[in-house]
Amino acid sequence: MRGTSSTSFAEVAQQAQSVFATDGVSLDSTADELFAIADAIDSSNQLVRLLSDSGRGAEAKEAAVRALLTGKVSDAALGLTLGVVSHRWSEQEDILDALERLGVLALLEQSERESSLGQVEEELFQFSRTIDDSAELSSSFDDAREDPSARGNVVRTLLEGRANRLTTALAVRAVSRAVELKPSRRVREFAEFASERRQRLLAVVETSRPLDEAQQSRLGTVLARIYGREVQMNLEVSQDVVGGLRIHVGDDLYDATVLARLSQAREHLVS
């Protein structure tokens, strides 16, 4: 999210933290409700347009939400949804993203209370790599493009009993929403949300051979200096990397491989 949407989400996220701290609020149930609300709104083009119309007043949007949800969801989920639709958003999809992200925050809050946030972050990242590395799994997700719920069933089969229950819930949601982003990237995005929750950045470091502890320490120090905070590194040995390193930190890419340097040199000679 950018611009107005970024500001709006920061405000509703702050509201969410107060709601999450309220006695009697089930974070797991609230997350499920927020995901379901996002899907219900997404299923109606008319409703999406109404709730994202910047020219329509907040009262009309809130009235539509109350008519749709009152008596069907918890007070926590209803209040958060009202908070989302009362704000301004740069893009139509940002309302849906905001509702989903609040659901993700609820599950991450629960994992933090259970002291499993680090485990959830790591398991999500590893599962994203599993999807990328498995042609069969990637193909099954592609085949179920028109039936996102089928993707969720595949994830449950793979993760239930093998990963933290909150990891499973987040991974199921990541692959079950009908969006253009690949399932593996969606799961990694949720891992990045967990990293943000821990006030750390997630760096994916691809190398042609494993880094020893001293090299990892030096790289971690360099990245922390660049970004001004601790950076969680997930190290991968990749055949695509020919010498050097390829590092992804959010939208930033640092490509210091032999092939990248040759490509840059060729472009310089041609220009």
TABELJO-V121715 format. One record per residue. N is the residue number from 1. SS is DSSP state (2 for helix, 1 for strand, 0 for the rest). PSI is psi in whole degrees, -180 to 180 (none if undefined). OMEGA is omega in whole degrees, -180 to 180 (none if undefined). Layout:
BEGIN
n=N ss=SS psi=PSI omega=OMEGA
n=N ss=SS psi=PSI omega=OMEGA
END
This chain:
BEGIN
n=1 ss=0 psi=145 omega=-179
n=2 ss=0 psi=164 omega=173
n=3 ss=2 psi=-128 omega=-177
n=4 ss=2 psi=-41 omega=-179
n=5 ss=2 psi=-39 omega=179
n=6 ss=2 psi=-44 omega=178
n=7 ss=2 psi=-44 omega=180
n=8 ss=2 psi=-43 omega=-178
n=9 ss=2 psi=-37 omega=178
n=10 ss=2 psi=-38 omega=-180
n=11 ss=2 psi=-43 omega=-179
n=12 ss=2 psi=-29 omega=177
n=13 ss=2 psi=-37 omega=177
n=14 ss=2 psi=-41 omega=175
n=15 ss=2 psi=-41 omega=-178
n=16 ss=2 psi=-39 omega=-180
n=17 ss=2 psi=-37 omega=177
n=18 ss=2 psi=-41 omega=179
n=19 ss=2 psi=-44 omega=-179
n=20 ss=2 psi=-30 omega=-178
n=21 ss=0 psi=-5 omega=-179
n=22 ss=0 psi=136 omega=179
n=23 ss=0 psi=138 omega=175
n=24 ss=0 psi=-5 omega=179
n=25 ss=0 psi=122 omega=176
n=26 ss=0 psi=114 omega=-177
n=27 ss=2 psi=-39 omega=178
n=28 ss=2 psi=-47 omega=-179
n=29 ss=2 psi=-39 omega=179
n=30 ss=2 psi=-41 omega=178
n=31 ss=2 psi=-47 omega=180
n=32 ss=2 psi=-42 omega=-179
n=33 ss=2 psi=-42 omega=179
n=34 ss=2 psi=-40 omega=177
n=35 ss=2 psi=-43 omega=-179
n=36 ss=2 psi=-38 omega=178
n=37 ss=2 psi=-45 omega=178
n=38 ss=2 psi=-43 omega=-180
n=39 ss=2 psi=-38 omega=180
n=40 ss=2 psi=-43 omega=178
n=41 ss=2 psi=-41 omega=-178
n=42 ss=2 psi=-26 omega=-178
n=43 ss=0 psi=-10 omega=-179
n=44 ss=0 psi=106 omega=179
n=45 ss=2 psi=-38 omega=-180
n=46 ss=2 psi=-43 omega=-179
n=47 ss=2 psi=-40 omega=178
n=48 ss=2 psi=-46 omega=-180
n=49 ss=2 psi=-42 omega=-179
n=50 ss=2 psi=-48 omega=-174
n=51 ss=2 psi=-20 omega=-179
n=52 ss=2 psi=0 omega=-178
n=53 ss=0 psi=109 omega=-178
n=54 ss=0 psi=-19 omega=180
n=55 ss=0 psi=-5 omega=-180
n=56 ss=0 psi=138 omega=-178
n=57 ss=0 psi=156 omega=-179
n=58 ss=2 psi=-34 omega=-178
n=59 ss=2 psi=-40 omega=180
n=60 ss=2 psi=-39 omega=179
n=61 ss=2 psi=-43 omega=180
n=62 ss=2 psi=-38 omega=178
n=63 ss=2 psi=-40 omega=179
n=64 ss=2 psi=-41 omega=180
n=65 ss=2 psi=-43 omega=179
n=66 ss=2 psi=-41 omega=179
n=67 ss=2 psi=-34 omega=-178
n=68 ss=2 psi=-36 omega=-166
n=69 ss=2 psi=-21 omega=-175
n=70 ss=0 psi=128 omega=-179
n=71 ss=0 psi=-5 omega=-178
n=72 ss=0 psi=-20 omega=179
n=73 ss=0 psi=170 omega=180
n=74 ss=0 psi=162 omega=176
n=75 ss=2 psi=-35 omega=-179
n=76 ss=2 psi=-50 omega=-179
n=77 ss=2 psi=-40 omega=179
n=78 ss=2 psi=-46 omega=-179
n=79 ss=2 psi=-40 omega=180
n=80 ss=2 psi=-38 omega=178
n=81 ss=2 psi=-41 omega=176
n=82 ss=2 psi=-39 omega=178
n=83 ss=2 psi=-40 omega=180
n=84 ss=2 psi=-49 omega=-174
n=85 ss=2 psi=-17 omega=179
n=86 ss=0 psi=-10 omega=179
n=87 ss=0 psi=167 omega=178
n=88 ss=0 psi=143 omega=-177
n=89 ss=0 psi=142 omega=-176
n=90 ss=0 psi=-37 omega=-177
n=91 ss=0 psi=151 omega=-180
n=92 ss=2 psi=-42 omega=-177
n=93 ss=2 psi=-19 omega=-175
n=94 ss=2 psi=-28 omega=176
n=95 ss=2 psi=-45 omega=179
n=96 ss=2 psi=-41 omega=178
n=97 ss=2 psi=-40 omega=-178
n=98 ss=2 psi=-44 omega=179
n=99 ss=2 psi=-44 omega=178
n=100 ss=2 psi=-45 omega=-178
n=101 ss=2 psi=-35 omega=176
n=102 ss=2 psi=-38 omega=175
n=103 ss=2 psi=-41 omega=177
n=104 ss=2 psi=-44 omega=179
n=105 ss=2 psi=-37 omega=178
n=106 ss=2 psi=-44 omega=180
n=107 ss=2 psi=-36 omega=177
n=108 ss=2 psi=-36 omega=174
n=109 ss=2 psi=-43 omega=179
n=110 ss=2 psi=-41 omega=179
n=111 ss=2 psi=-34 omega=177
n=112 ss=2 psi=-41 omega=178
n=113 ss=2 psi=-31 omega=-180
n=114 ss=0 psi=6 omega=180
n=115 ss=0 psi=37 omega=-179
n=116 ss=0 psi=14 omega=-175
n=117 ss=2 psi=-42 omega=179
n=118 ss=2 psi=-41 omega=178
n=119 ss=2 psi=-44 omega=-180
n=120 ss=2 psi=-44 omega=178
n=121 ss=2 psi=-49 omega=-177
n=122 ss=2 psi=-42 omega=-179
n=123 ss=2 psi=-37 omega=177
n=124 ss=2 psi=-44 omega=179
n=125 ss=2 psi=-46 omega=-179
n=126 ss=2 psi=-36 omega=179
n=127 ss=2 psi=-35 omega=177
n=128 ss=2 psi=-38 omega=178
n=129 ss=2 psi=-37 omega=178
n=130 ss=2 psi=-42 omega=178
n=131 ss=2 psi=-47 omega=-179
n=132 ss=2 psi=-36 omega=-174
n=133 ss=2 psi=-10 omega=-177
n=134 ss=0 psi=108 omega=178
n=135 ss=2 psi=-36 omega=-179
n=136 ss=2 psi=-44 omega=-179
n=137 ss=2 psi=-44 omega=178
n=138 ss=2 psi=-40 omega=-180
n=139 ss=2 psi=-39 omega=-180
n=140 ss=2 psi=-36 omega=177
n=141 ss=2 psi=-39 omega=178
n=142 ss=2 psi=-40 omega=-180
n=143 ss=2 psi=-29 omega=-178
n=144 ss=0 psi=24 omega=-177
n=145 ss=0 psi=-39 omega=-178
n=146 ss=0 psi=-3 omega=179
n=147 ss=0 psi=76 omega=-176
n=148 ss=2 psi=-31 omega=-180
n=149 ss=2 psi=-30 omega=178
n=150 ss=2 psi=-35 omega=176
n=151 ss=2 psi=-42 omega=179
n=152 ss=2 psi=-38 omega=179
n=153 ss=2 psi=-37 omega=177
n=154 ss=2 psi=-44 omega=-179
n=155 ss=2 psi=-43 omega=179
n=156 ss=2 psi=-43 omega=180
n=157 ss=2 psi=-38 omega=-177
n=158 ss=2 psi=-36 omega=-169
n=159 ss=2 psi=-29 omega=-176
n=160 ss=1 psi=128 omega=-178
n=161 ss=0 psi=-9 omega=-179
n=162 ss=0 psi=-19 omega=-180
n=163 ss=1 psi=166 omega=176
n=164 ss=0 psi=141 omega=-177
n=165 ss=2 psi=-31 omega=-180
n=166 ss=2 psi=-33 omega=172
n=167 ss=2 psi=-46 omega=-180
n=168 ss=2 psi=-45 omega=-179
n=169 ss=2 psi=-42 omega=-180
n=170 ss=2 psi=-42 omega=-180
n=171 ss=2 psi=-40 omega=178
n=172 ss=2 psi=-46 omega=179
n=173 ss=2 psi=-41 omega=-177
n=174 ss=2 psi=-41 omega=-176
n=175 ss=2 psi=-13 omega=-173
n=176 ss=2 psi=-10 omega=179
n=177 ss=0 psi=136 omega=-178
n=178 ss=0 psi=92 omega=178
n=179 ss=0 psi=168 omega=-178
n=180 ss=0 psi=-29 omega=-177
n=181 ss=0 psi=138 omega=-179
n=182 ss=0 psi=147 omega=180
n=183 ss=2 psi=-41 omega=-179
n=184 ss=2 psi=-38 omega=180
n=185 ss=2 psi=-34 omega=177
n=186 ss=2 psi=-44 omega=179
n=187 ss=2 psi=-42 omega=178
n=188 ss=2 psi=-37 omega=178
n=189 ss=2 psi=-42 omega=178
n=190 ss=2 psi=-35 omega=175
n=191 ss=2 psi=-38 omega=178
n=192 ss=2 psi=-35 omega=175
n=193 ss=2 psi=-39 omega=178
n=194 ss=2 psi=-40 omega=178
n=195 ss=2 psi=-43 omega=178
n=196 ss=2 psi=-39 omega=179
n=197 ss=2 psi=-34 omega=178
n=198 ss=0 psi=8 omega=-179
n=199 ss=0 psi=39 omega=176
n=200 ss=0 psi=153 omega=172
n=201 ss=1 psi=151 omega=178
n=202 ss=1 psi=122 omega=178
n=203 ss=1 psi=128 omega=175
n=204 ss=1 psi=114 omega=-175
n=205 ss=1 psi=114 omega=179
n=206 ss=1 psi=131 omega=-179
n=207 ss=1 psi=162 omega=178
n=208 ss=0 psi=-19 omega=177
n=209 ss=0 psi=158 omega=-176
n=210 ss=0 psi=145 omega=175
n=211 ss=0 psi=139 omega=176
n=212 ss=0 psi=175 omega=-175
n=213 ss=2 psi=-38 omega=-179
n=214 ss=2 psi=-42 omega=179
n=215 ss=2 psi=-41 omega=178
n=216 ss=2 psi=-42 omega=-180
n=217 ss=2 psi=-44 omega=-180
n=218 ss=2 psi=-42 omega=180
n=219 ss=2 psi=-41 omega=178
n=220 ss=2 psi=-40 omega=179
n=221 ss=2 psi=-42 omega=-180
n=222 ss=2 psi=-46 omega=-179
n=223 ss=2 psi=-40 omega=178
n=224 ss=2 psi=-35 omega=179
n=225 ss=2 psi=-38 omega=-180
n=226 ss=2 psi=-44 omega=-172
n=227 ss=2 psi=-6 omega=175
n=228 ss=0 psi=15 omega=176
n=229 ss=0 psi=170 omega=-178
n=230 ss=0 psi=142 omega=180
n=231 ss=1 psi=123 omega=175
n=232 ss=1 psi=122 omega=-178
n=233 ss=1 psi=129 omega=171
n=234 ss=1 psi=114 omega=-172
n=235 ss=1 psi=135 omega=179
n=236 ss=1 psi=137 omega=172
n=237 ss=1 psi=121 omega=-174
n=238 ss=0 psi=135 omega=177
n=239 ss=0 psi=-18 omega=-180
n=240 ss=0 psi=-17 omega=-179
n=241 ss=0 psi=119 omega=179
n=242 ss=0 psi=93 omega=-178
n=243 ss=0 psi=152 omega=176
n=244 ss=1 psi=-154 omega=-175
n=245 ss=1 psi=153 omega=168
n=246 ss=1 psi=122 omega=-173
n=247 ss=1 psi=126 omega=175
n=248 ss=1 psi=124 omega=173
n=249 ss=1 psi=101 omega=-174
n=250 ss=0 psi=-123 omega=179
n=251 ss=0 psi=-3 omega=-178
n=252 ss=1 psi=139 omega=177
n=253 ss=1 psi=126 omega=175
n=254 ss=1 psi=109 omega=-176
n=255 ss=1 psi=102 omega=-180
n=256 ss=1 psi=47 omega=178
n=257 ss=1 psi=164 omega=179
n=258 ss=2 psi=-45 omega=-178
n=259 ss=2 psi=-39 omega=179
n=260 ss=2 psi=-42 omega=-180
n=261 ss=2 psi=-38 omega=177
n=262 ss=2 psi=-41 omega=179
n=263 ss=2 psi=-42 omega=179
n=264 ss=2 psi=-40 omega=180
n=265 ss=2 psi=-40 omega=179
n=266 ss=2 psi=-43 omega=178
n=267 ss=2 psi=-37 omega=180
n=268 ss=2 psi=-39 omega=-179
n=269 ss=2 psi=-37 omega=-178
n=270 ss=2 psi=-36 omega=-175
n=271 ss=0 psi=none omega=none
END
